[in-house]
Amino acid sequence: MTTAAGDGEGETESSQDLFARAQRVIPGGVNSPVRAFRSVGGTPRFIASGSGSHLTDADGNHYLDYVCSWGPLILGHAHPDVAAAAKAAVDRGSSYGAPTAAEVEFAETITEAVPGVDMVRCVSSGTEAAMSAIRLARGATGRDKVVKFAGHYHGHSDALLASAGSGVATFGLPDSPGVTAGAAADTIVVGWNDRSGVERAFAQEPEGVALVVCEPVAANMGVVPPDPGFLEFLREITVRHGSLLLFDEVMTGFRLGRGGAVAHFGVTPDLVAFGKVVGGGFPLAAFGGRADVMRQLAPEGPVYQAGTLSGNPVAVAAGLAQLRLLDDAAYAGLQRRADRLIRGLSDAFSGAGVAAQVPHVNSMFSVFFADEPVRDYDAAKAADHGRYARFFQGMLTRGHYLPASGYEAVFVSLAHSEADLDATIAAAKDVAPELVA
């Protein structure tokens, strides 16, 4: 059954059948956990195609998409310039295992856009970017300990799955079976926006901390901005102790603006991890930073990192095509769309008497059903995620595809029209009274 655009109330038999088949041959039926809809219930929609601001599922239902492949599709699905660049690249050859001119242009584009990034190394995923940057920091400093923040996600490498879930600095324990205590032993977990916790972490580590890593805007526990001055504090304390600072900008890079969180907050870290947007929807990521640190990488230095598909020519072509279009006018348009949607959702909740927070930084935002602003992971967990699940399902049946978890960010694209946004706001006003009970 094919429904009208933006109407998700059609049949789901094909998605149900595909999910049943998938569960027999793919763990959980999905290749990334949040896709399974476990936290919101129901059957995950199997997507057949995307165009502009819309998705079409295997049953022919249409949805306005506010996941946008978890952020990278700033131009929307199947943008003609991005698609043409990828098609032209694949016609020349899908992979060479050798350097290309496009890789050089890609690195130049990033170094010109992001303050403090002198050199760049391409990789294939955000996990790989963060993992490699942390190895580099340890090699460059000769230290082992890494300070991360509870609720911040830096990919699924072993040490970075450690999380204490507490504002007190502690040595992390593995968050996942299969991660050894030894892998997590060098990870110290602190509460986000907890200055005293960071101070204690440094005081408790006599051999020194190699690196502090953070999402400059937390986006994997919902969008939780840094407190005013907190990033400046991280910069100061790392300099004071001879440690490095890594901004994981897999979500914020080229999303908050052309210079990402570095330019937005005016705080320059030693290393930055990029992902999502830089590939234009293709598997591409990168990490970069100060030249003296980056030159520690092989073949110039002793820290080994490699990958046959790093800088894949098809992904680089698509990424460059998108980055060329992301100028000041594009970001202004993105901001207008986000502001319109944020105001509309906030008004829908307040009009129905539903306690909700819609924290945002530029075009990144999320929805917490909570009485007070969310500042850390404990507060994010305390939000009413059952109510979020009801909101998600109510919006989905009306043809609006939101993140299938209250711990994720909502994304708009330049493909979203005013009519799209107005339709989503109207749907939220329709759903909000159902959330009161």
N, C-alpha and C positions, 0 to 999 in steps of 0.2 A: 504493500500500500504506500503510495507516495502522497505525502501531505503537503499543505501549503508551506511556503518558505517561513521558517521560524516557528513551525508548529510541530512539536515532538510527540503528539498524542497518537501516532500511528502504531502499527503493529511492530513487534520486536521479535518475531519468530526466527528470522534469520540470525539475528544477534544471539538469541538463546541457543540455536543449533550450533553456531560457530563456537560459542563459549563451552558448550558440552563437549564438542570435538577437541577444543584446545586443552581442556582440563585432562584429557587422556594422554596428551603428548607434550604439554608445556606445564611446568609447575605452577599451580594456581590458575592456569589458563591464560597467563599474561607474561610478558617479557620485562615488565617493571611493575612492582607491587601495587602502586596507587591506582593503576588501571583496572584493578579487579573490583573496585567499588566496595571494598570490604567495610570502609568506615561510613558509607552512606547507604548501603544496601541496594538491592536490585541487580539487574543484569547490565554489565558494561556494554556500551554501544560499540559495535565493530564498524569502523569508519571505512567507507568506500572511496570518498573523494572529498576534497576541500577546494573552495574557490572564494577568493576575497575574504569576507567575514563569515562565510558559511561552511558548515560541514554537512555531508550527506552520509547516512549510515547504510548498512547492508540491506535494510528494509525500505530504503528510499525516503526515510524521514529526514527533514532538514532542521538544522540548529544554527542559531547565532553562536559563534565560538568565542569564549572568553578564556580559553586555555592557551590557544595560539602556540601549540607544541611546547607549552611551559615557558613561553616568553620570546622565542627568537623571531616569530613571524610578525615583525613590526609592520611590514608592508602587506600582510595578509597572506592567504594561501595562494600558491601558484601565481605569484606576481609575474607578469610577462617578462620583465627584464631579468629576473632571477632565473626563471625557467629557461629563457633563451641562452643565458650564459652557461648554465649547466649542460644543456643539450649540445651546444657548440663544443664544450670541453670534452664531453664523453665521445663525441665524434672524432676527436683528435687522439683519444686513448684514455682509458679509465684510470690507469695507474702506471707509474714508471719505476718507482723505487729509486728515483734520481731527482736532483734539484730542478726547479723550473723558475722562469722569470716571474710568474705570478706569485710564487712564495715570497720573493723579494718585495714585490709591490704590496703584498698583504702585510708583511712586517713593517714596511715603511708607513703604511696607512695607520697602523696601531701606534707606532712610536710618535708619529706626528700628532695624533689625537689625544693621547693620554700622558699627562705630565709625569715625569720621573721614570717613564718606561723607555730605556735606551736601546734594549735588544729584546727579541722575541724568539721563542722556540714553539713551533707548531706541534700539536698532538691531536688526538682524535676525539677526546671526551673531556668533560669537566672533571671527572674523577681522576683521569690521567694528569690533567693540568695541576690540580691541587697536590696529588701524590708526588709528582715530579718536583714541584716547587719546594715542598717540604724536604724532600731528599737533598735538594740543592742547598737549602738553608742549613741543614745539618752539616753537609760537607763544607760549606763556606765558613761556618763558625767553629767547627770541631766540637759541637755540643749535641746532646741527644734530646733534651726535653722540649716539648711543644705545649704551649698553652692554647686551648680552644675554649669555645663557649657552649654551654648546654643549649641544645636546640638548634645549633648551627650545623648545617650539613655540608660536608666537603667531599662528597663522593663516598664510595663504599670500600675504600682501601682499609685494611685492618685497623691501624692505629687510630684512624679518624672516626671510627664507629664508637669510640669510647665516649661515655657521657655519664656524669654523676647525677644529673638532675637536681643540682643543689647550687645555691649561691656561695657555698664555702669551697675554696680551692681544695680539691682532693686529687689524688692519683686515680686516674680513670680505671674502671673495670669494663670488660668487654660488654657491649650492648647486644651482641649477636653470637649465638653458638657458631663455632668455627673460627672465632677470633681468640687467639691465645692470650693469656694474661701477660705473657712477655711482650706481645705486640702492642698491648695497651699500656704497659707499665711506664712508658716515657711520655704519656699524654696526661696533662693536668687540665681538668675541666673546671671552669669558673662560670658563674652566672652572668648573663649578658647585662650590661650596664652596671656591673658591680665593681666599682673602683677598688674597694677594700679587698675584695677577693683576688683581684689581679695583684695588688700589692703583696698579699700573703703568699701567692704562688711564687713570686720572685724571691721573697724572703725565705721560703721553705726549701728552695733549690740551691744548695751551696755550689754546685758545679756549673750553674748558669743555665739560662733558658736559650735555646737556639732561636726560637721563633714564637711569635704570637700570631695566630691565624684567626680571621673573623670574616663573616659576611658583613660588609660595612653597613648594609641594611639587611637585617635578618629577614629571610624570605622563605625558609623551610620550616618555620614554626608559625606561619602566617607572617605578614609584614610587620616587623617590630623595629622602628627606627632607633638609631643610637640616641641616647640622651645628649643634650647640648654639651659640647666639650669632651664627650667620651672618646671619640676617635683621636682628638688632639692629645688626650691623656695617654692613650695607647702608644701614640708616636713618641711622646716624651719619655715614658718609662722604658720603652725598648731602646731608645738612644742612650738613656742613662745607664742601662745594664749591658750595653754592647750586643743586644739581641736584634733580630730582624723582625719586620712587620710585613705580613702577607694579607692583602685584601683579596678575598675570594669573590671576584666579580662575575662569576658564571651567570648570575641572575641580573646584576645591576649594570654590567659592562655594556656600553652602547645602548642601554635601555633608559637609564636616568638622563642621559645626554651623551653627546659624542665623546666626552671625556670621562663618562661613567661617574662612579662615586668619588673617585680621586678629584676630579674637577668640581663636582657638586659640593663637596665638603671642604675642599681646599687643603686636604691632608694627603701628603705624599708618602706612601709606604715604600719598602725596599723591593717588594715583589707583588705582582698582580696576576691572578688566574682569570682567564677569559673563557667563555663558552657560549652556548645558545646563539646569541645574535650574530656572532662573527662568522658563523657558517651559513647564515641565511636559511636555516632549516635543514642543513646537511650536517653530517657528523664531522665537526671541526671544532677545535678548541686551541688554546695557546696559553703560555705563561711568559711573563717578561718582567723586566725590572732594571735595576742599576747595572751598568755595564760591568763593573768590577765583580759583581756577584754572578751575573750571567756567564761571564767568561770562565767560570769554574766548571761549566758543562763540557763534557767530551764533544768534539775531539780537541777543544782548546784547553780544557782543564781535566781534573781527575774524576769528576762526578759523572757517572754513566747514565745516559738516558737515550733511548732509541725507539724507532717505530717505522715499519715499512710503509704504513699508510699515512704517516704524519705529513701534513701539507698536501693531501690528496688533491690532484689538479681539478677534479670536478667540484669538490667541496670548496676549495679556494676560489674558484671562479664564481660560484654562487654567493659566497660570502662577500667577495669584492663587489659584486653587482649590487648587493643590498647596502653595503657600507657607503658606496658612492652616492646613494640616494638619501642618506640620513644626514641632511643639513639642518641648519637652524629652523628653517620653515617647517621641515618635517617634524622636528621635535615640538615646535609650537603647536602644530596640528594634533600631535599625539596628546599633548598636555590638555588641550581644549576638550578632547574627547573623554579623557580620564576624569577631568574635573566635572564634566556634565554627568557622567555615570555615578561618580562618588556622591555628588549632591543629590541625585535622584534616589539612589539607594538609601542614603541617610534619611532623606525625607520620608521615604516609604516606611522605614522602620519606626521612626519617631511618630509618624502619623497614626500608626497602628498601636502605639504604646509598647513597642518591643525594644528592650534594652539591647543596643548593639553599638559596637565600635567599628569604624571603618578607617583604620590607620593607613596612611599613604606617604610615599615620598615620590614626588613627580608622578609618573604614570603607573607606578607600582602600588597596589593596595590589596587589602584582604578584608574579610568580614569576620569579626568575633562577636558572638552573642554573649556579651559580658556587661556588667554594670560600670566597670571602671576601665580606663585605658590599660592596655597590655604593654608591660615593659620588659618582661623576661619569659623564660620558658615555663616556669611554674604558673604564671598568670595565663599563658596561652593554653596550657593543659587544663586549667580551671574553667575555661570558657565552656559554654553549653554546646558541645559538639553534636549531641542528639538533635538539638534545634537546627544546627547547620545542616544536618542530613535531611531534615524535613524541608528546609529551604531549598536545598539542592534538588530534591526530587520534585518539589513544586515547580521550580524553574525549568527543570528538564522536560517535564510533561507539557510545558508551554513552549518548548522549543528553544531554550536558552541553556547552552552547555557551559557550566561552571566547573571549577576544579572539584574533583571528587574527594575532597578532604578539606576540613577547616584549618589545616596547617599549611595550606598552599596559597600562593598569590593569584590574584585575578589580573588578566592582561587584556588590554585593548590594542587594536591595530589601526593603522591609517586607512584600512579598508572598511572600518565601521563607519557607517553613515549616521547622520543625525536621526534619520528614521529608525535605524537599527537600535541606537541608544534609547530613543524614546519608547520603542517597543519593549526593550528590556526593563526600563524603569516602570512602565505600565504593568508588566508581568509581576515585578517585585511588589508593587502596590496591591496587586491581586492576591499574591501569596502571603504577604506580611500578616494579615489578620488571622490566618491559619496557624501562625506561630505563637499566638498569645497563650493558648492553653498549655 
